[in-house]
Structures are given as structure tokens and as C-alpha cells.
Amino acid sequence: MSQENKRSLRETDTLPRLEGTHRARRRRSLDASYQERLRALASEVALAAERERRRIATGLHDEVGQLLALAKMKVGAAAVAESGEERATQLGDLSKVLDEAIGAIRSLTFELGSPMLEELGLEPALSRLGEEMEAKSGIRVHFQGDGAVAVLPKEVALTLYQAVRELLFNVVKHACTLSAVVSISCSNRWLRIAVQDEGVGFDPEGLGQCFGRTGGFGLFSLRERLDRLGGRVVLNSEPGGGTRVVLEVPLYPESQEDS
């Protein structure tokens, strides 16, 4: 066999090994990148949780605490009032202060979660979420449900509720629109929730600002949370064309067939 043929055989034999090495290196690089994103996400979540705890503690102390202290003063003033008219005035003021305290507590409760979620289920909780968002931000949230959502595991219902709330907050902060639509439906063993707006949109390739300014942690976190449930996130957006985010989870985790 000529030297040229031997060299050709050696090169032919080496190519698959080189390709395999390149693939292995690429897999390691992708794995390392993914692990780094997970570590960064964990750090971001921990910092966000700490900021949230401090904000809620401050709200309880500065807002609710002060209102209750004022209510106590009104009770004391009513107790020593010298006339029925003065007492009635103090009690009227007390009622207003207590209404403010109730509103502040409801607002904090809304930000922490939804009691309605456990009591009545996901659809009523999402409908109420839309009403709360409208009251707090002025954005009109149109809710569309077919009443066909089955009873969901607690973790699934809570994850979806929190995801929709985050998406609506993003609409308020970034979409530059006065309305959004939340729709929920079941088909082909999948539960689908769509959050759609006709706002400014963004370029999904760059993740835009719809999911925050921290390098896309919001979208990455959302996908990770649904992935743990066997679900997925489908995102469609374009500059000037609005945004539609669809959250999908299997109704029967043991049979996660695509529709």
C-alpha cells in the first residue's frame, strides 16, 4: 500500500474520533453553561425572596402598623368623648381607618398569594387576580375560562397562578397597553393558559425587557418551573405586534402526550 493511501486511511480513521471529541466538548460546554445559569438563577431567586420579605415587613410595619395604632387612638378618643356627636365622629373616623387597614392587608395578601386558589380553584383565582390587577394598576384584564379545568395538584395550581401574576406584572411594566387577556382551556390532556396583550412587543431572540433587566431570569425561571411539572412555555412576540405567552402543563403527568 502506498504512503499516500496509508495517510488517507489514517485521516479517515481520525475524523470520527475528532467529531466525537468536538461533540463531547460541546456537550460539556452546554452543560457548564446551563449549570451556570441555574446557579445564577438560584442566587437571583434568593436575593429576590429576601427583598420581598423586607418589602412586606416594611409594609406591615409602616402601613398596617401605623393604621392600627391610629385606630387604637380613635377608640380611646371615642371612649372619653363628652357628647354623642363627638363619639359618633370618632367612630366614623375609626371605621375609615379600619377600612384602610383592611385594604392594605388585602393588598399584601394578594402579593403573597390567593386564598381563593385553595378554596375555589384556579379559574376563580385567576379571574379575581385580573380584578385585583385592574384595581391596583388600572390595566383592564379580560378573563376567559370555560369552567372545564379539573382539580389540580396544589403545586401545579400555585405555579400557574404565580406565573400568570408575573406575566401580568410584566404587561403593566413593559407592554405600554391598557388591557390584557387571560384565557384558560383544556384539550388533548393539556391545560393551557394564555396571557396576551397588544402592547409594544419585543424581539424574543434578545429576550427583550418584557421579562426583566437581569438577563432573562424571568423567562428562564418560568420555563424551569414549568419543566419540573412536565410543561412548557410558548412565547410569541414581535416589536410593535404585542406579546402572547402560553403556559402548558399536562393534566395527567404520567401521560405527557403532545397535542
C-alpha positions as CSV (number, residue, x, y, z in Angstrom):
1,M,0.0,0.0,0.0
2,S,1.4,3.4,-0.9
3,Q,2.2,6.0,1.7
4,E,-0.5,8.3,0.3
5,N,-3.1,5.5,0.8
6,K,-1.9,4.8,4.3
7,R,-2.1,8.5,5.2
8,S,-5.6,8.7,3.7
9,L,-6.7,5.8,5.9
10,R,-5.3,7.3,9.0
11,E,-7.1,10.6,8.3
12,T,-10.3,8.8,7.6
13,D,-10.0,6.9,10.9
14,T,-9.2,10.1,12.8
15,L,-12.2,12.1,11.6
16,P,-14.8,10.2,13.6
17,R,-12.7,10.5,16.7
18,L,-12.3,14.2,16.2
19,E,-16.0,14.7,15.6
20,G,-16.8,12.7,18.7
21,T,-14.3,14.8,20.7
22,H,-15.9,18.0,19.4
23,R,-19.4,16.8,20.3
24,A,-18.3,15.8,23.8
25,R,-16.6,19.2,24.3
26,R,-19.8,21.0,23.0
27,R,-21.9,18.9,25.4
28,R,-19.7,19.8,28.3
29,S,-19.7,23.4,27.3
30,L,-23.5,23.4,27.1
31,D,-23.8,21.6,30.4
32,A,-21.5,24.0,32.1
33,S,-23.4,27.0,30.7
34,Y,-26.7,25.5,31.8
35,Q,-25.3,24.9,35.3
36,E,-24.0,28.4,35.5
37,R,-27.4,29.8,34.5
38,L,-29.0,27.6,37.2
39,R,-26.6,28.9,39.8
40,A,-27.2,32.5,38.8
41,L,-31.0,31.8,38.9
42,A,-30.7,30.3,42.4
43,S,-28.8,33.4,43.5
44,E,-31.3,35.8,41.9
45,V,-34.3,33.9,43.4
46,A,-32.7,34.1,46.9
47,L,-32.0,37.8,46.6
48,A,-35.5,38.4,45.2
49,A,-37.0,36.5,48.1
50,E,-35.0,38.5,50.6
51,R,-36.1,41.8,49.0
52,E,-39.7,40.6,49.0
53,R,-39.6,39.7,52.7
54,R,-38.1,43.1,53.6
55,R,-40.7,44.9,51.5
56,I,-43.6,43.0,53.0
57,A,-42.2,43.5,56.6
58,T,-41.8,47.2,55.8
59,G,-45.4,47.4,54.5
60,L,-46.7,45.6,57.6
61,H,-44.8,47.9,60.0
62,D,-45.1,51.3,58.2
63,E,-48.6,50.9,56.7
64,V,-50.7,48.4,58.6
65,G,-48.9,49.0,61.9
66,Q,-49.5,52.8,61.7
67,L,-53.1,52.4,60.7
68,L,-53.8,50.1,63.7
69,A,-52.1,52.5,66.0
70,L,-54.3,55.3,64.7
71,A,-57.3,53.1,65.1
72,K,-56.4,52.5,68.8
73,M,-56.2,56.2,69.3
74,K,-59.6,56.7,67.7
75,V,-61.1,54.1,70.1
76,G,-59.5,55.9,73.1
77,A,-60.9,59.2,71.8
78,A,-64.4,57.7,71.4
79,A,-64.3,56.3,74.9
80,V,-63.7,59.7,76.5
81,A,-65.9,61.7,74.2
82,E,-68.1,64.1,76.1
83,S,-71.1,64.0,73.7
84,G,-72.8,61.5,71.4
85,E,-72.0,63.6,68.4
86,E,-68.3,63.7,69.2
87,R,-68.3,59.9,69.8
88,A,-70.1,59.3,66.5
89,T,-67.4,61.4,64.7
90,Q,-64.6,59.4,66.3
91,L,-66.3,56.1,65.5
92,G,-66.8,57.2,61.9
93,D,-63.1,58.1,61.6
94,L,-62.3,54.7,63.2
95,S,-64.3,52.9,60.6
96,K,-62.4,54.7,57.8
97,V,-59.0,53.9,59.3
98,L,-60.0,50.2,59.7
99,D,-61.2,50.1,56.1
100,E,-57.7,51.4,55.0
101,A,-56.0,48.7,57.2
102,I,-58.2,46.0,55.6
103,G,-57.3,47.3,52.2
104,A,-53.6,47.3,53.0
105,I,-53.8,43.7,54.3
106,R,-55.7,42.5,51.3
107,S,-53.1,44.2,49.0
108,L,-50.2,42.4,50.8
109,T,-52.2,39.1,50.8
110,F,-52.7,39.5,47.0
111,E,-49.0,39.9,46.5
112,L,-48.2,36.8,48.6
113,G,-50.8,34.5,47.1
114,S,-54.5,33.9,46.8
115,P,-56.7,32.3,49.5
116,M,-59.3,31.8,46.7
117,L,-56.8,29.5,44.9
118,E,-57.1,26.8,47.6
119,E,-60.8,27.4,48.4
120,L,-62.3,27.6,44.9
121,G,-59.6,26.6,42.4
122,L,-57.5,28.1,39.7
123,E,-60.1,29.7,37.4
124,P,-61.9,31.8,40.1
125,A,-58.4,32.7,41.5
126,L,-57.2,33.9,38.1
127,S,-60.5,35.8,37.5
128,R,-60.0,37.5,40.8
129,L,-56.4,38.2,40.0
130,G,-57.5,40.1,37.0
131,E,-59.8,42.3,39.1
132,E,-57.0,42.9,41.6
133,M,-54.6,43.9,38.9
134,E,-57.2,46.3,37.4
135,A,-57.8,47.9,40.9
136,K,-54.1,48.3,41.6
137,S,-52.7,49.3,38.2
138,G,-55.6,50.4,36.1
139,I,-55.0,47.8,33.4
140,R,-58.1,46.0,32.1
141,V,-57.7,42.3,32.3
142,H,-60.2,40.3,30.3
143,F,-60.6,36.7,31.7
144,Q,-61.8,33.9,29.5
145,G,-62.5,30.5,31.1
146,D,-64.6,27.5,30.1
147,G,-65.1,26.1,33.6
148,A,-63.6,22.8,32.4
149,V,-60.4,22.9,34.4
150,A,-60.1,19.8,36.6
151,V,-58.9,19.8,40.2
152,L,-55.2,20.4,40.0
153,P,-52.4,19.4,42.4
154,K,-51.6,22.3,44.8
155,E,-48.1,22.8,43.3
156,V,-49.4,22.9,39.8
157,A,-52.1,25.4,40.6
158,L,-49.8,27.6,42.6
159,T,-47.1,27.6,40.0
160,L,-49.6,28.6,37.3
161,Y,-51.1,31.3,39.4
162,Q,-47.8,32.8,40.2
163,A,-46.7,32.6,36.6
164,V,-49.8,34.4,35.3
165,R,-49.3,37.1,38.0
166,E,-45.7,37.7,36.9
167,L,-46.7,37.9,33.3
168,L,-49.5,40.5,34.1
169,F,-47.0,42.5,36.1
170,N,-44.7,42.5,33.0
171,V,-47.6,43.7,30.9
172,V,-48.1,46.6,33.3
173,K,-44.5,47.5,33.5
174,H,-43.3,47.0,29.9
175,A,-46.1,46.5,27.4
176,C,-47.4,50.1,27.3
177,T,-51.0,49.0,26.9
178,L,-54.2,49.4,28.9
179,S,-55.5,45.8,28.5
180,A,-54.6,42.2,28.5
181,V,-56.4,38.9,28.0
182,V,-56.0,35.8,30.2
183,S,-57.6,32.7,28.8
184,I,-57.6,29.1,30.2
185,S,-58.7,25.9,28.5
186,C,-58.2,22.2,28.5
187,S,-57.7,19.9,25.4
188,N,-55.9,16.8,24.5
189,R,-54.7,16.1,28.1
190,W,-53.1,19.6,28.3
191,L,-54.1,22.6,30.4
192,R,-53.3,25.8,28.5
193,I,-53.2,29.4,29.9
194,A,-52.5,32.2,27.5
195,V,-51.6,35.8,28.6
196,Q,-51.8,38.1,25.6
197,D,-51.5,41.9,25.1
198,E,-51.4,44.2,22.1
199,G,-48.6,46.3,23.5
200,V,-45.2,47.3,22.2
201,G,-43.9,43.7,22.0
202,F,-40.2,42.8,21.8
203,D,-37.7,40.6,20.0
204,P,-37.8,37.1,21.6
205,E,-34.3,36.3,20.4
206,G,-32.9,39.0,22.7
207,L,-35.5,38.3,25.4
208,G,-36.3,42.0,25.4
209,Q,-37.3,43.7,28.5
210,C,-40.6,42.0,29.0
211,F,-39.0,39.5,31.4
212,G,-36.9,42.0,33.3
213,R,-33.5,43.6,33.0
214,T,-31.5,40.8,34.7
215,G,-30.5,38.8,31.6
216,G,-33.8,37.0,31.1
217,F,-34.0,35.3,34.5
218,G,-37.8,35.7,34.5
219,L,-38.3,33.7,31.3
220,F,-35.6,31.2,32.2
221,S,-37.2,30.7,35.7
222,L,-40.7,30.4,34.2
223,R,-39.5,27.7,31.8
224,E,-37.6,25.9,34.6
225,R,-40.7,25.8,36.9
226,L,-43.0,24.5,34.2
227,D,-40.4,22.0,33.0
228,R,-40.4,20.5,36.5
229,L,-44.2,19.9,36.0
230,G,-43.7,18.3,32.6
231,G,-44.9,21.5,31.0
232,R,-43.6,24.1,28.6
233,V,-43.8,27.8,27.7
234,V,-44.6,29.0,24.2
235,L,-43.7,32.6,23.5
236,N,-44.7,34.7,20.5
237,S,-43.8,38.4,20.2
238,E,-42.5,41.0,17.8
239,P,-41.7,44.7,18.1
240,G,-45.0,46.6,17.7
241,G,-47.0,43.4,17.5
242,G,-47.8,42.6,21.1
243,T,-46.9,39.5,23.1
244,R,-48.6,36.2,23.7
245,V,-47.3,33.7,26.3
246,V,-48.8,30.3,26.6
247,L,-48.3,28.1,29.6
248,E,-48.9,24.4,29.1
249,V,-49.0,21.6,31.7
250,P,-50.2,18.0,31.3
251,L,-53.4,17.2,33.1
252,Y,-52.1,13.7,33.6
253,P,-48.4,13.8,34.3
254,E,-47.9,10.1,33.6
255,S,-49.1,10.6,30.1
256,Q,-47.5,13.7,28.7
257,E,-48.5,13.4,25.1
258,D,-48.3,16.4,22.9
259,S,-51.4,17.6,21.3
